[in-house]
């Protein structure tokens, strides 16, 4: 036990030095307020937001899924941090954090046990659009003593959002898009009140299933009936992002789907696919650029 603790403290010291060097180079924003010094986030989007508010040395551990679904997935200053596979009270208590961040979907018994042990637990609300993200960023800035950095990030997001809105085509000229996932256990689509729906709308797209809300199971037959101009899919870091495209192209039920036939399938990087963070705007910018590319290639006309 003493050996493990010593190794952890050594690793933390190394990370602290790396964070200091990074801060001197201008690549990390460190809050200067009196917020919690030792933070334990439990979701990838929390890591996204913290990555622009504090140095990695203030994070005692992060969820393993952040190595795929977060903007820090390829940043050595973050990927060297201790990780945990799932949210459990025992893991959190061992980390001895000053502040534990949870989502509304966190296991209630674990949250209650952590609170009973005297740790500070803060729940960040569900984020469905950019306004929700802005509220979360400001609250997180206050919690970690980085209000100024949070306001700077918010101002940047609003400016980028406004630039996207200025370029929106008339409603009738916006292509119909469908956000689709299928990792072997059946297909899912995203309707309104989801971050990907917000990103698509900012990118000048109309959600082909906007009549439904949230994420829901979606069959190949339903995809064919929806007949979107574009299909938005995502892969995972370390895996082929062409896997989802290959699945759609090889499915007999989709042989008549125009988006599949004409190759109008957009590959969205994993960190942007379900971004309940500032990466939502990056997702919109990515999709807008892809739509412009398809139009410049003559592969996409006005929406239906």
C-alpha positions as CSV (number, residue, x, y, z in Angstrom):
1,X,0.0,0.0,0.0
2,X,2.8,2.4,0.9
3,X,4.6,1.6,-2.3
4,X,1.4,2.3,-4.4
5,X,0.9,5.6,-2.6
6,X,4.5,6.6,-3.2
7,X,4.2,5.8,-6.9
8,X,1.0,7.7,-7.2
9,X,2.6,10.8,-5.5
10,X,5.6,10.6,-7.7
11,X,3.3,10.4,-10.8
12,X,1.4,13.4,-9.5
13,X,4.6,15.4,-9.1
14,X,5.6,14.6,-12.6
15,X,2.3,15.6,-14.0
16,X,2.4,18.9,-11.9
17,X,5.8,19.7,-13.5
18,X,4.5,18.9,-17.0
19,X,1.4,21.1,-16.3
20,X,3.7,24.0,-15.2
21,X,5.8,23.7,-18.3
22,X,2.6,23.6,-20.4
23,X,1.2,26.7,-18.7
24,X,4.4,28.6,-19.4
25,X,4.0,27.7,-23.0
26,X,0.4,29.0,-23.0
27,X,-1.2,25.7,-23.7
28,X,-3.1,25.3,-20.4
29,X,-5.4,27.7,-18.7
30,X,-5.1,27.5,-14.9
31,X,-7.7,29.0,-12.6
32,X,-6.2,31.4,-10.1
33,X,-9.2,31.5,-7.7
34,X,-9.8,29.5,-4.5
35,X,-11.7,26.6,-6.0
36,X,-11.1,22.9,-5.1
37,X,-7.5,21.9,-5.6
38,X,-8.1,18.1,-6.1
39,X,-10.9,17.4,-8.5
40,X,-12.4,14.1,-9.6
41,X,-14.6,14.3,-12.7
42,X,-16.7,11.3,-13.7
43,X,-17.6,12.0,-17.3
44,X,-15.8,12.8,-20.5
45,X,-17.6,16.1,-21.1
46,X,-16.5,17.2,-17.6
47,X,-12.9,16.5,-18.6
48,X,-13.5,18.6,-21.8
49,X,-14.6,21.6,-19.8
50,X,-11.9,21.2,-17.1
51,X,-9.2,20.9,-19.7
52,X,-9.6,24.6,-20.5
53,X,-10.1,25.8,-16.9
54,X,-7.4,24.0,-14.8
55,X,-4.1,22.3,-15.1
56,X,-4.1,18.5,-15.3
57,X,-2.3,18.3,-12.0
58,X,-5.5,19.3,-10.2
59,X,-7.3,16.2,-11.5
60,X,-6.8,13.2,-9.2
61,X,-8.2,10.7,-11.7
62,X,-10.4,10.6,-14.7
63,X,-12.8,8.1,-16.3
64,X,-11.3,5.7,-18.8
65,X,-13.9,6.7,-21.5
66,X,-12.2,10.1,-21.7
67,X,-9.3,8.4,-23.5
68,X,-11.7,8.0,-26.4
69,X,-14.5,10.5,-26.0
70,X,-12.8,13.6,-24.7
71,X,-10.8,16.3,-26.4
72,X,-7.7,15.4,-24.2
73,X,-7.6,11.8,-25.7
74,X,-4.3,12.5,-27.5
75,X,-2.8,15.0,-25.0
76,X,0.1,13.3,-23.0
77,X,-0.4,15.8,-20.2
78,X,-3.8,14.4,-19.6
79,X,-3.6,10.8,-20.7
80,X,-0.9,10.1,-18.1
81,X,-3.3,10.7,-15.3
82,X,-4.7,7.8,-13.3
83,X,-8.0,6.5,-14.7
84,X,-10.9,4.5,-13.4
85,X,-13.2,2.1,-15.4
86,X,-16.5,3.1,-13.8
87,X,-18.0,5.3,-11.1
88,X,-17.9,3.6,-7.7
89,X,-17.8,5.0,-4.2
90,X,-14.7,3.0,-3.2
91,X,-12.7,4.3,-6.1
92,X,-13.8,7.9,-5.4
93,X,-13.0,7.7,-1.7
94,X,-9.6,6.3,-2.3
95,X,-8.7,9.3,-4.6
96,X,-9.3,11.7,-1.7
97,X,-10.6,14.5,-3.9
98,X,-11.8,17.9,-2.6
99,X,-14.5,18.0,-5.2
100,X,-16.3,15.1,-7.0
101,X,-18.3,16.0,-10.1
102,X,-21.2,13.7,-11.1
103,X,-23.9,13.6,-13.7
104,X,-27.6,13.1,-13.1
105,X,-27.2,9.5,-14.3
106,X,-24.6,8.7,-11.6
107,X,-25.5,5.7,-9.4
108,X,-27.5,7.2,-6.6
109,X,-26.3,4.9,-3.8
110,X,-22.6,5.6,-4.7
111,X,-23.3,9.4,-4.7
112,X,-25.1,9.1,-1.3
113,X,-22.2,7.1,0.2
114,X,-19.6,9.6,-1.0
115,X,-21.6,12.5,0.5
116,X,-22.1,10.6,3.8
117,X,-18.3,10.4,4.0
118,X,-18.1,14.2,4.0
119,X,-16.8,14.7,0.4
120,X,-18.1,17.6,-1.6
121,X,-20.2,16.3,-4.5
122,X,-21.6,18.6,-7.2
123,X,-24.0,17.5,-9.9
124,X,-23.7,19.2,-13.3
125,X,-27.1,19.2,-15.1
126,X,-27.9,17.5,-18.4
127,X,-26.7,19.5,-21.4
128,X,-28.9,19.4,-24.5
129,X,-27.8,22.5,-26.3
130,X,-25.2,25.3,-26.3
131,X,-27.1,27.4,-23.7
132,X,-26.9,24.4,-21.3
133,X,-23.2,24.1,-22.0
134,X,-22.7,27.8,-21.2
135,X,-24.5,27.4,-17.9
136,X,-22.4,24.4,-17.0
137,X,-19.1,26.1,-17.9
138,X,-19.9,29.1,-15.7
139,X,-20.9,27.0,-12.8
140,X,-17.8,24.8,-13.2
141,X,-15.6,27.9,-13.3
142,X,-17.0,29.1,-10.0
143,X,-16.5,25.6,-8.4
144,X,-12.8,25.4,-9.4
145,X,-11.9,29.0,-9.0
146,X,-11.5,29.8,-12.7
147,X,-14.4,32.2,-13.4
148,X,-12.3,34.4,-15.7
149,X,-11.2,31.5,-17.8
150,X,-14.8,30.2,-18.0
151,X,-16.0,33.6,-19.2
152,X,-13.3,33.8,-21.8
153,X,-14.3,30.4,-23.1
154,X,-18.0,31.4,-23.1
155,X,-17.3,34.5,-25.1
156,X,-15.3,32.5,-27.7
157,X,-18.2,30.0,-28.0
158,X,-20.8,32.7,-28.5
159,X,-18.6,34.4,-31.2
160,X,-18.1,31.1,-33.0
161,X,-21.8,30.3,-32.7
162,X,-22.7,33.7,-34.2
163,X,-20.4,33.1,-37.2
164,X,-22.1,29.8,-37.8
165,X,-25.6,31.4,-37.6
166,X,-24.5,34.1,-40.1
167,X,-23.8,31.5,-42.7
168,X,-27.0,29.5,-42.3
169,X,-28.9,29.0,-45.7
170,X,-32.6,29.5,-45.9
171,X,-34.6,26.8,-44.1
172,X,-35.7,25.1,-47.4
173,X,-32.1,24.8,-48.6
174,X,-30.8,23.0,-45.5
175,X,-30.0,19.3,-46.1
176,X,-31.8,16.7,-44.0
177,X,-29.4,14.8,-41.8
178,X,-29.6,11.8,-39.5
179,X,-27.2,11.1,-36.6
180,X,-26.9,7.3,-36.4
181,X,-24.9,4.8,-34.3
182,X,-24.7,1.1,-34.4
183,X,-21.9,-0.7,-32.4
184,X,-23.2,-4.2,-33.0
185,X,-26.2,-4.2,-30.6
186,X,-28.7,-2.4,-32.8
187,X,-29.0,1.0,-34.3
188,X,-29.8,4.3,-32.5
189,X,-30.7,7.7,-33.8
190,X,-30.8,11.2,-32.2
191,X,-33.8,13.4,-32.3
192,X,-34.4,16.9,-30.9
193,X,-33.1,17.9,-27.4
194,X,-29.7,16.3,-28.0
195,X,-26.3,17.9,-28.4
196,X,-25.8,16.4,-31.8
197,X,-29.2,17.8,-32.9
198,X,-27.9,21.2,-31.7
199,X,-24.7,20.8,-33.6
200,X,-26.4,19.8,-36.8
201,X,-28.8,22.8,-36.6
202,X,-25.8,25.2,-36.1
203,X,-24.2,23.6,-39.1
204,X,-27.1,24.4,-41.3
205,X,-28.7,20.9,-41.3
206,X,-32.3,19.8,-40.5
207,X,-32.7,16.7,-38.3
208,X,-34.6,14.1,-40.3
209,X,-36.0,12.7,-37.1
210,X,-36.7,16.0,-35.3
211,X,-40.2,14.8,-34.6
212,X,-38.8,12.5,-31.9
213,X,-36.9,13.5,-28.8
214,X,-33.7,12.2,-27.3
215,X,-31.8,9.0,-28.3
216,X,-33.9,6.1,-29.4
217,X,-33.5,2.7,-31.1
218,X,-33.7,3.0,-34.9
219,X,-33.8,0.1,-37.4
220,X,-32.4,-0.1,-40.9
221,X,-36.0,0.0,-42.2
222,X,-36.7,3.2,-40.3
223,X,-33.4,4.7,-41.7
224,X,-34.5,3.8,-45.2
225,X,-37.9,5.4,-44.6
226,X,-36.4,8.6,-43.2
227,X,-34.3,8.9,-46.4
228,X,-31.9,11.6,-45.2
229,X,-29.7,13.6,-47.5
230,X,-26.8,12.9,-45.1
231,X,-26.0,10.3,-42.4
232,X,-23.7,11.3,-39.6
233,X,-21.8,8.5,-37.9
234,X,-18.9,8.2,-35.5
235,X,-16.1,5.7,-34.8
236,X,-13.6,5.5,-32.0
237,X,-9.9,6.5,-31.5
238,X,-7.7,3.4,-32.1
239,X,-10.4,1.8,-34.3
240,X,-11.3,2.3,-37.9
241,X,-13.9,5.0,-38.3
242,X,-14.8,3.4,-41.6
243,X,-16.4,0.5,-39.7
244,X,-19.8,2.2,-39.4
245,X,-19.7,3.2,-43.1
246,X,-18.9,-0.3,-44.1
247,X,-21.8,-1.6,-42.1
248,X,-24.2,0.8,-43.8
249,X,-22.8,0.1,-47.2
250,X,-23.1,-3.6,-46.8
251,X,-26.6,-3.7,-45.4
252,X,-29.1,-5.1,-48.0
253,X,-31.9,-3.2,-46.4
254,X,-30.2,0.1,-47.3
255,X,-29.5,-0.7,-50.9
256,X,-31.9,2.0,-52.0
257,X,-30.9,4.7,-49.5
258,X,-29.6,7.6,-51.5
259,X,-27.2,8.8,-48.8
260,X,-25.5,5.4,-48.8
261,X,-25.6,5.0,-52.6
262,X,-24.0,8.4,-53.2
263,X,-21.5,8.2,-50.3
264,X,-23.0,11.1,-48.3
265,X,-22.0,9.6,-44.9
266,X,-20.1,12.0,-42.7
267,X,-17.6,10.6,-40.2
268,X,-17.7,12.6,-37.0
269,X,-14.7,12.2,-34.6
270,X,-15.7,10.5,-31.3
271,X,-14.9,13.5,-29.1
272,X,-17.4,15.5,-31.1
273,X,-20.2,12.9,-31.4
274,X,-21.8,13.4,-28.0
275,X,-20.2,16.6,-26.8
276,X,-22.0,18.0,-23.8
277,X,-19.2,20.6,-23.6
278,X,-17.6,23.4,-25.5
279,X,-16.8,20.7,-28.2
280,X,-20.4,21.0,-29.3
281,X,-19.5,24.1,-31.3
282,X,-16.4,22.3,-32.7
283,X,-18.8,19.6,-33.9
284,X,-21.0,22.1,-35.6
285,X,-18.0,23.7,-37.3
286,X,-16.8,20.3,-38.5
287,X,-20.2,19.4,-39.9
288,X,-20.5,22.8,-41.6
289,X,-17.1,22.3,-43.3
290,X,-18.1,18.8,-44.5
291,X,-21.3,20.1,-46.0
292,X,-19.4,22.8,-47.8
293,X,-17.0,20.2,-49.1
294,X,-19.8,18.0,-50.5
295,X,-21.4,21.0,-52.2
296,X,-18.1,22.0,-53.7
297,X,-17.7,18.5,-55.1
298,X,-21.2,18.7,-56.6
299,X,-22.4,15.8,-54.4
300,X,-25.0,17.8,-52.4
301,X,-27.6,20.2,-53.6
302,X,-30.3,22.1,-51.8
303,X,-32.2,20.3,-49.0
304,X,-35.6,18.8,-49.5
